[in-house]
Amino acid sequence: MPNPIVKHRQNAFNRQQGRCYYCGMPMWQRHPEEVAPLLGVKPRTVSGLQCTAEHLVARQDGGTNTKKNIAAACRTCNGRRHKATRPLSPPEYRQKVQGRVKAGKWHPAPIRRLGDLSAQ
């Protein structure tokens, strides 16, 4: 039986049109080593945009592996949210991230350029 998290992540990715729930950048479902040559960058550059399953309510806080609780988020946003001493709620975190993105202070410049290319 397939892992339900993988299915929910794929559904969220499709629902969100391949964009991160928090920062809105385009994400990749394949491994960075496969994507990087297509974009002419190093795998490390695109690894932060790899799609992950984000539990909106963390499992440790009683969140479940259900469609309603899983969004697609880039590895950068997902990791930073959960490394915080006091993680913000998903809406608070989304607002913070989008403010930082607008100020050019969230993703490194090479990733921001990839986002600019995808918007064209």
MODELLER restraints for C-alpha pairs under 7 A, 6 or more apart:
rsr = mdl.restraints
at = mdl.atoms
rsr.add(forms.Gaussian(group=physical.xy_distance, feature=features.Distance(at['CA:5:A'], at['CA:53:A']), mean=6.89, stdev=0.5))
rsr.add(forms.Gaussian(group=physical.xy_distance, feature=features.Distance(at['CA:5:A'], at['CA:65:A']), mean=6.12, stdev=0.5))
rsr.add(forms.Gaussian(group=physical.xy_distance, feature=features.Distance(at['CA:8:A'], at['CA:67:A']), mean=5.44, stdev=0.5))
rsr.add(forms.Gaussian(group=physical.xy_distance, feature=features.Distance(at['CA:8:A'], at['CA:70:A']), mean=6.46, stdev=0.5))
rsr.add(forms.Gaussian(group=physical.xy_distance, feature=features.Distance(at['CA:9:A'], at['CA:52:A']), mean=6.93, stdev=0.5))
rsr.add(forms.Gaussian(group=physical.xy_distance, feature=features.Distance(at['CA:9:A'], at['CA:53:A']), mean=5.03, stdev=0.5))
rsr.add(forms.Gaussian(group=physical.xy_distance, feature=features.Distance(at['CA:9:A'], at['CA:70:A']), mean=6.66, stdev=0.5))
rsr.add(forms.Gaussian(group=physical.xy_distance, feature=features.Distance(at['CA:9:A'], at['CA:71:A']), mean=6.50, stdev=0.5))
rsr.add(forms.Gaussian(group=physical.xy_distance, feature=features.Distance(at['CA:9:A'], at['CA:72:A']), mean=5.64, stdev=0.5))
rsr.add(forms.Gaussian(group=physical.xy_distance, feature=features.Distance(at['CA:12:A'], at['CA:71:A']), mean=5.34, stdev=0.5))
rsr.add(forms.Gaussian(group=physical.xy_distance, feature=features.Distance(at['CA:12:A'], at['CA:72:A']), mean=5.32, stdev=0.5))
rsr.add(forms.Gaussian(group=physical.xy_distance, feature=features.Distance(at['CA:13:A'], at['CA:19:A']), mean=6.95, stdev=0.5))
rsr.add(forms.Gaussian(group=physical.xy_distance, feature=features.Distance(at['CA:13:A'], at['CA:72:A']), mean=5.32, stdev=0.5))
rsr.add(forms.Gaussian(group=physical.xy_distance, feature=features.Distance(at['CA:18:A'], at['CA:26:A']), mean=5.70, stdev=0.5))
rsr.add(forms.Gaussian(group=physical.xy_distance, feature=features.Distance(at['CA:18:A'], at['CA:27:A']), mean=5.69, stdev=0.5))
rsr.add(forms.Gaussian(group=physical.xy_distance, feature=features.Distance(at['CA:19:A'], at['CA:25:A']), mean=5.24, stdev=0.5))
rsr.add(forms.Gaussian(group=physical.xy_distance, feature=features.Distance(at['CA:19:A'], at['CA:26:A']), mean=4.44, stdev=0.5))
rsr.add(forms.Gaussian(group=physical.xy_distance, feature=features.Distance(at['CA:19:A'], at['CA:27:A']), mean=5.66, stdev=0.5))
rsr.add(forms.Gaussian(group=physical.xy_distance, feature=features.Distance(at['CA:20:A'], at['CA:26:A']), mean=6.41, stdev=0.5))
rsr.add(forms.Gaussian(group=physical.xy_distance, feature=features.Distance(at['CA:20:A'], at['CA:27:A']), mean=6.41, stdev=0.5))
rsr.add(forms.Gaussian(group=physical.xy_distance, feature=features.Distance(at['CA:20:A'], at['CA:72:A']), mean=5.96, stdev=0.5))
rsr.add(forms.Gaussian(group=physical.xy_distance, feature=features.Distance(at['CA:20:A'], at['CA:73:A']), mean=4.44, stdev=0.5))
rsr.add(forms.Gaussian(group=physical.xy_distance, feature=features.Distance(at['CA:20:A'], at['CA:74:A']), mean=5.44, stdev=0.5))
rsr.add(forms.Gaussian(group=physical.xy_distance, feature=features.Distance(at['CA:21:A'], at['CA:71:A']), mean=6.47, stdev=0.5))
rsr.add(forms.Gaussian(group=physical.xy_distance, feature=features.Distance(at['CA:21:A'], at['CA:72:A']), mean=5.91, stdev=0.5))
rsr.add(forms.Gaussian(group=physical.xy_distance, feature=features.Distance(at['CA:21:A'], at['CA:73:A']), mean=5.21, stdev=0.5))
rsr.add(forms.Gaussian(group=physical.xy_distance, feature=features.Distance(at['CA:22:A'], at['CA:73:A']), mean=6.57, stdev=0.5))
rsr.add(forms.Gaussian(group=physical.xy_distance, feature=features.Distance(at['CA:22:A'], at['CA:77:A']), mean=6.65, stdev=0.5))
rsr.add(forms.Gaussian(group=physical.xy_distance, feature=features.Distance(at['CA:22:A'], at['CA:94:A']), mean=4.63, stdev=0.5))
rsr.add(forms.Gaussian(group=physical.xy_distance, feature=features.Distance(at['CA:22:A'], at['CA:97:A']), mean=6.32, stdev=0.5))
rsr.add(forms.Gaussian(group=physical.xy_distance, feature=features.Distance(at['CA:22:A'], at['CA:98:A']), mean=6.92, stdev=0.5))
rsr.add(forms.Gaussian(group=physical.xy_distance, feature=features.Distance(at['CA:23:A'], at['CA:94:A']), mean=6.98, stdev=0.5))
rsr.add(forms.Gaussian(group=physical.xy_distance, feature=features.Distance(at['CA:23:A'], at['CA:97:A']), mean=5.84, stdev=0.5))
rsr.add(forms.Gaussian(group=physical.xy_distance, feature=features.Distance(at['CA:23:A'], at['CA:98:A']), mean=5.51, stdev=0.5))
rsr.add(forms.Gaussian(group=physical.xy_distance, feature=features.Distance(at['CA:23:A'], at['CA:101:A']), mean=6.72, stdev=0.5))
rsr.add(forms.Gaussian(group=physical.xy_distance, feature=features.Distance(at['CA:25:A'], at['CA:115:A']), mean=5.68, stdev=0.5))
rsr.add(forms.Gaussian(group=physical.xy_distance, feature=features.Distance(at['CA:26:A'], at['CA:115:A']), mean=6.37, stdev=0.5))
rsr.add(forms.Gaussian(group=physical.xy_distance, feature=features.Distance(at['CA:27:A'], at['CA:49:A']), mean=4.90, stdev=0.5))
rsr.add(forms.Gaussian(group=physical.xy_distance, feature=features.Distance(at['CA:27:A'], at['CA:50:A']), mean=5.50, stdev=0.5))
rsr.add(forms.Gaussian(group=physical.xy_distance, feature=features.Distance(at['CA:27:A'], at['CA:51:A']), mean=5.45, stdev=0.5))
rsr.add(forms.Gaussian(group=physical.xy_distance, feature=features.Distance(at['CA:27:A'], at['CA:74:A']), mean=6.15, stdev=0.5))
rsr.add(forms.Gaussian(group=physical.xy_distance, feature=features.Distance(at['CA:28:A'], at['CA:49:A']), mean=6.22, stdev=0.5))
rsr.add(forms.Gaussian(group=physical.xy_distance, feature=features.Distance(at['CA:28:A'], at['CA:50:A']), mean=4.81, stdev=0.5))
rsr.add(forms.Gaussian(group=physical.xy_distance, feature=features.Distance(at['CA:28:A'], at['CA:51:A']), mean=5.56, stdev=0.5))
rsr.add(forms.Gaussian(group=physical.xy_distance, feature=features.Distance(at['CA:29:A'], at['CA:50:A']), mean=5.90, stdev=0.5))
rsr.add(forms.Gaussian(group=physical.xy_distance, feature=features.Distance(at['CA:29:A'], at['CA:51:A']), mean=5.32, stdev=0.5))
rsr.add(forms.Gaussian(group=physical.xy_distance, feature=features.Distance(at['CA:32:A'], at['CA:43:A']), mean=4.85, stdev=0.5))
rsr.add(forms.Gaussian(group=physical.xy_distance, feature=features.Distance(at['CA:32:A'], at['CA:46:A']), mean=5.88, stdev=0.5))
rsr.add(forms.Gaussian(group=physical.xy_distance, feature=features.Distance(at['CA:32:A'], at['CA:47:A']), mean=5.26, stdev=0.5))
rsr.add(forms.Gaussian(group=physical.xy_distance, feature=features.Distance(at['CA:33:A'], at['CA:43:A']), mean=5.13, stdev=0.5))
rsr.add(forms.Gaussian(group=physical.xy_distance, feature=features.Distance(at['CA:36:A'], at['CA:42:A']), mean=5.48, stdev=0.5))
rsr.add(forms.Gaussian(group=physical.xy_distance, feature=features.Distance(at['CA:36:A'], at['CA:43:A']), mean=4.95, stdev=0.5))
rsr.add(forms.Gaussian(group=physical.xy_distance, feature=features.Distance(at['CA:36:A'], at['CA:46:A']), mean=6.46, stdev=0.5))
rsr.add(forms.Gaussian(group=physical.xy_distance, feature=features.Distance(at['CA:45:A'], at['CA:110:A']), mean=6.75, stdev=0.5))
rsr.add(forms.Gaussian(group=physical.xy_distance, feature=features.Distance(at['CA:45:A'], at['CA:111:A']), mean=6.56, stdev=0.5))
rsr.add(forms.Gaussian(group=physical.xy_distance, feature=features.Distance(at['CA:46:A'], at['CA:111:A']), mean=6.86, stdev=0.5))
rsr.add(forms.Gaussian(group=physical.xy_distance, feature=features.Distance(at['CA:48:A'], at['CA:74:A']), mean=6.36, stdev=0.5))
rsr.add(forms.Gaussian(group=physical.xy_distance, feature=features.Distance(at['CA:48:A'], at['CA:75:A']), mean=5.02, stdev=0.5))
rsr.add(forms.Gaussian(group=physical.xy_distance, feature=features.Distance(at['CA:48:A'], at['CA:76:A']), mean=4.88, stdev=0.5))
rsr.add(forms.Gaussian(group=physical.xy_distance, feature=features.Distance(at['CA:49:A'], at['CA:74:A']), mean=4.75, stdev=0.5))
rsr.add(forms.Gaussian(group=physical.xy_distance, feature=features.Distance(at['CA:49:A'], at['CA:75:A']), mean=5.77, stdev=0.5))
rsr.add(forms.Gaussian(group=physical.xy_distance, feature=features.Distance(at['CA:49:A'], at['CA:76:A']), mean=6.68, stdev=0.5))
rsr.add(forms.Gaussian(group=physical.xy_distance, feature=features.Distance(at['CA:50:A'], at['CA:74:A']), mean=5.40, stdev=0.5))
rsr.add(forms.Gaussian(group=physical.xy_distance, feature=features.Distance(at['CA:50:A'], at['CA:75:A']), mean=5.54, stdev=0.5))
rsr.add(forms.Gaussian(group=physical.xy_distance, feature=features.Distance(at['CA:51:A'], at['CA:72:A']), mean=6.22, stdev=0.5))
rsr.add(forms.Gaussian(group=physical.xy_distance, feature=features.Distance(at['CA:51:A'], at['CA:73:A']), mean=5.75, stdev=0.5))
rsr.add(forms.Gaussian(group=physical.xy_distance, feature=features.Distance(at['CA:51:A'], at['CA:74:A']), mean=4.77, stdev=0.5))
rsr.add(forms.Gaussian(group=physical.xy_distance, feature=features.Distance(at['CA:51:A'], at['CA:75:A']), mean=6.20, stdev=0.5))
rsr.add(forms.Gaussian(group=physical.xy_distance, feature=features.Distance(at['CA:52:A'], at['CA:72:A']), mean=5.74, stdev=0.5))
rsr.add(forms.Gaussian(group=physical.xy_distance, feature=features.Distance(at['CA:52:A'], at['CA:73:A']), mean=5.40, stdev=0.5))
rsr.add(forms.Gaussian(group=physical.xy_distance, feature=features.Distance(at['CA:52:A'], at['CA:74:A']), mean=5.81, stdev=0.5))
rsr.add(forms.Gaussian(group=physical.xy_distance, feature=features.Distance(at['CA:52:A'], at['CA:75:A']), mean=5.88, stdev=0.5))
rsr.add(forms.Gaussian(group=physical.xy_distance, feature=features.Distance(at['CA:53:A'], at['CA:70:A']), mean=6.05, stdev=0.5))
rsr.add(forms.Gaussian(group=physical.xy_distance, feature=features.Distance(at['CA:53:A'], at['CA:71:A']), mean=5.94, stdev=0.5))
rsr.add(forms.Gaussian(group=physical.xy_distance, feature=features.Distance(at['CA:53:A'], at['CA:72:A']), mean=5.10, stdev=0.5))
rsr.add(forms.Gaussian(group=physical.xy_distance, feature=features.Distance(at['CA:53:A'], at['CA:73:A']), mean=6.34, stdev=0.5))
rsr.add(forms.Gaussian(group=physical.xy_distance, feature=features.Distance(at['CA:54:A'], at['CA:70:A']), mean=5.38, stdev=0.5))
rsr.add(forms.Gaussian(group=physical.xy_distance, feature=features.Distance(at['CA:54:A'], at['CA:71:A']), mean=5.11, stdev=0.5))
rsr.add(forms.Gaussian(group=physical.xy_distance, feature=features.Distance(at['CA:54:A'], at['CA:72:A']), mean=5.80, stdev=0.5))
rsr.add(forms.Gaussian(group=physical.xy_distance, feature=features.Distance(at['CA:54:A'], at['CA:73:A']), mean=5.81, stdev=0.5))
rsr.add(forms.Gaussian(group=physical.xy_distance, feature=features.Distance(at['CA:54:A'], at['CA:78:A']), mean=6.27, stdev=0.5))
rsr.add(forms.Gaussian(group=physical.xy_distance, feature=features.Distance(at['CA:55:A'], at['CA:63:A']), mean=6.91, stdev=0.5))
rsr.add(forms.Gaussian(group=physical.xy_distance, feature=features.Distance(at['CA:55:A'], at['CA:69:A']), mean=5.56, stdev=0.5))
rsr.add(forms.Gaussian(group=physical.xy_distance, feature=features.Distance(at['CA:55:A'], at['CA:70:A']), mean=4.77, stdev=0.5))
rsr.add(forms.Gaussian(group=physical.xy_distance, feature=features.Distance(at['CA:55:A'], at['CA:71:A']), mean=6.60, stdev=0.5))
rsr.add(forms.Gaussian(group=physical.xy_distance, feature=features.Distance(at['CA:56:A'], at['CA:69:A']), mean=5.30, stdev=0.5))
rsr.add(forms.Gaussian(group=physical.xy_distance, feature=features.Distance(at['CA:56:A'], at['CA:70:A']), mean=6.03, stdev=0.5))
rsr.add(forms.Gaussian(group=physical.xy_distance, feature=features.Distance(at['CA:56:A'], at['CA:71:A']), mean=6.89, stdev=0.5))
rsr.add(forms.Gaussian(group=physical.xy_distance, feature=features.Distance(at['CA:56:A'], at['CA:90:A']), mean=6.11, stdev=0.5))
rsr.add(forms.Gaussian(group=physical.xy_distance, feature=features.Distance(at['CA:57:A'], at['CA:63:A']), mean=4.59, stdev=0.5))
rsr.add(forms.Gaussian(group=physical.xy_distance, feature=features.Distance(at['CA:57:A'], at['CA:69:A']), mean=6.45, stdev=0.5))
rsr.add(forms.Gaussian(group=physical.xy_distance, feature=features.Distance(at['CA:63:A'], at['CA:69:A']), mean=6.88, stdev=0.5))
rsr.add(forms.Gaussian(group=physical.xy_distance, feature=features.Distance(at['CA:81:A'], at['CA:87:A']), mean=5.80, stdev=0.5))
rsr.add(forms.Gaussian(group=physical.xy_distance, feature=features.Distance(at['CA:97:A'], at['CA:106:A']), mean=7.00, stdev=0.5))
rsr.add(forms.Gaussian(group=physical.xy_distance, feature=features.Distance(at['CA:100:A'], at['CA:106:A']), mean=5.33, stdev=0.5))
